[in-house]
Amino acid sequence: MYLIFMILAANFQDIMFPVLMVLAIIIFGFLSYYLGRKQTILRKFSKFNLRSINQFKNNELTKITGKVLHVHEPFVAPFTKRKCVIYYIKIEQKKSSGKNSYWKTLVEEEKVQDFFIKVEGEVVMVKPVKEPKNYYNYLVEDKSVSSGFLNNPTPEFKKILNRYNIESETILGFNKTLRYSERILEVGETVTIGGVAKWKSIKEPIKGYSYSKIAALESSVTQKLIITDLPEAKTQKRKRI
């Protein structure tokens, strides 16, 4: 009997180990997806009311979807050369440490400026600020390029590397394993913004705008602006409690 029990126990361990491994992989994958930046920002929108501009109520958590208009001279994205009001870039190099490898960030740069959202001829003012940061954003990746062994950097990628004083080759002449990512909020692009609704008095005239007040989405002590160009965000409605 003891021998039979030991055999069954050994078989049970042999079966349970791969089962537990599969479960661990599934749980890890689910948590990575659920806690990822994309899903997090979509969940944040669940507490915002979807409003048209003429329905704005002061201090209400409100979201709106419309086209991006620039207020100031727009930025020009480093790689795609598109005019934009926000851009985020990252350059990374693959490094090795013993048997493990990892990506080291060489450059991480984000630029933001004030902009308008245009909806059916009306506009909403948005003022993201980096210091202290008053917004939380997720922008779809617009461009990614890489280089490495038997993969020379393109002339365009080389210009970006030169701009940030990054050598594309090692001292032995081999290509470094590098990658570049660019995310932008382009002028004319559809964007969804969530924030605290305000009606603001206009102290200085705005070109093309003749009213004395303008709608705005702002941050507060407890609520940051939420900015994304994800198509899913514009159709997402507030969850009912």
RANOR-V952992 format. One record per residue. N is the residue number from 0. SS is DSSP state (A for helix, B for strand, O for the rest). Layout:
BEGIN
n:N ss:SS
n:N ss:SS
END
This chain:
BEGIN
n:0 ss:O
n:1 ss:A
n:2 ss:A
n:3 ss:A
n:4 ss:A
n:5 ss:A
n:6 ss:A
n:7 ss:A
n:8 ss:A
n:9 ss:A
n:10 ss:A
n:11 ss:A
n:12 ss:A
n:13 ss:A
n:14 ss:A
n:15 ss:A
n:16 ss:A
n:17 ss:A
n:18 ss:A
n:19 ss:A
n:20 ss:A
n:21 ss:A
n:22 ss:A
n:23 ss:A
n:24 ss:A
n:25 ss:A
n:26 ss:A
n:27 ss:A
n:28 ss:A
n:29 ss:A
n:30 ss:A
n:31 ss:A
n:32 ss:A
n:33 ss:A
n:34 ss:O
n:35 ss:O
n:36 ss:A
n:37 ss:A
n:38 ss:A
n:39 ss:A
n:40 ss:A
n:41 ss:A
n:42 ss:A
n:43 ss:A
n:44 ss:A
n:45 ss:A
n:46 ss:A
n:47 ss:O
n:48 ss:B
n:49 ss:B
n:50 ss:O
n:51 ss:O
n:52 ss:A
n:53 ss:A
n:54 ss:A
n:55 ss:O
n:56 ss:O
n:57 ss:O
n:58 ss:O
n:59 ss:O
n:60 ss:B
n:61 ss:B
n:62 ss:B
n:63 ss:B
n:64 ss:B
n:65 ss:B
n:66 ss:B
n:67 ss:B
n:68 ss:B
n:69 ss:B
n:70 ss:O
n:71 ss:O
n:72 ss:O
n:73 ss:O
n:74 ss:B
n:75 ss:B
n:76 ss:O
n:77 ss:O
n:78 ss:O
n:79 ss:O
n:80 ss:O
n:81 ss:O
n:82 ss:B
n:83 ss:B
n:84 ss:B
n:85 ss:B
n:86 ss:B
n:87 ss:B
n:88 ss:B
n:89 ss:B
n:90 ss:B
n:91 ss:B
n:92 ss:B
n:93 ss:B
n:94 ss:B
n:95 ss:B
n:96 ss:B
n:97 ss:O
n:98 ss:O
n:99 ss:B
n:100 ss:B
n:101 ss:B
n:102 ss:B
n:103 ss:B
n:104 ss:B
n:105 ss:B
n:106 ss:B
n:107 ss:B
n:108 ss:B
n:109 ss:B
n:110 ss:B
n:111 ss:B
n:112 ss:O
n:113 ss:O
n:114 ss:B
n:115 ss:B
n:116 ss:B
n:117 ss:B
n:118 ss:B
n:119 ss:O
n:120 ss:O
n:121 ss:B
n:122 ss:B
n:123 ss:B
n:124 ss:B
n:125 ss:B
n:126 ss:O
n:127 ss:O
n:128 ss:O
n:129 ss:O
n:130 ss:O
n:131 ss:O
n:132 ss:O
n:133 ss:O
n:134 ss:B
n:135 ss:B
n:136 ss:B
n:137 ss:B
n:138 ss:O
n:139 ss:O
n:140 ss:B
n:141 ss:B
n:142 ss:B
n:143 ss:B
n:144 ss:B
n:145 ss:B
n:146 ss:B
n:147 ss:B
n:148 ss:O
n:149 ss:O
n:150 ss:B
n:151 ss:O
n:152 ss:O
n:153 ss:O
n:154 ss:A
n:155 ss:A
n:156 ss:A
n:157 ss:A
n:158 ss:A
n:159 ss:A
n:160 ss:A
n:161 ss:A
n:162 ss:A
n:163 ss:O
n:164 ss:O
n:165 ss:O
n:166 ss:O
n:167 ss:O
n:168 ss:B
n:169 ss:O
n:170 ss:O
n:171 ss:O
n:172 ss:O
n:173 ss:O
n:174 ss:B
n:175 ss:O
n:176 ss:O
n:177 ss:B
n:178 ss:B
n:179 ss:B
n:180 ss:B
n:181 ss:B
n:182 ss:B
n:183 ss:B
n:184 ss:B
n:185 ss:B
n:186 ss:O
n:187 ss:O
n:188 ss:O
n:189 ss:B
n:190 ss:B
n:191 ss:B
n:192 ss:B
n:193 ss:B
n:194 ss:B
n:195 ss:B
n:196 ss:B
n:197 ss:B
n:198 ss:B
n:199 ss:B
n:200 ss:B
n:201 ss:O
n:202 ss:O
n:203 ss:O
n:204 ss:O
n:205 ss:B
n:206 ss:O
n:207 ss:O
n:208 ss:B
n:209 ss:O
n:210 ss:O
n:211 ss:O
n:212 ss:B
n:213 ss:B
n:214 ss:B
n:215 ss:B
n:216 ss:B
n:217 ss:B
n:218 ss:O
n:219 ss:O
n:220 ss:O
n:221 ss:O
n:222 ss:O
n:223 ss:O
n:224 ss:B
n:225 ss:B
n:226 ss:B
n:227 ss:B
n:228 ss:O
n:229 ss:O
n:230 ss:A
n:231 ss:A
n:232 ss:A
n:233 ss:A
n:234 ss:A
n:235 ss:O
n:236 ss:O
n:237 ss:O
n:238 ss:O
n:239 ss:O
n:240 ss:O
END
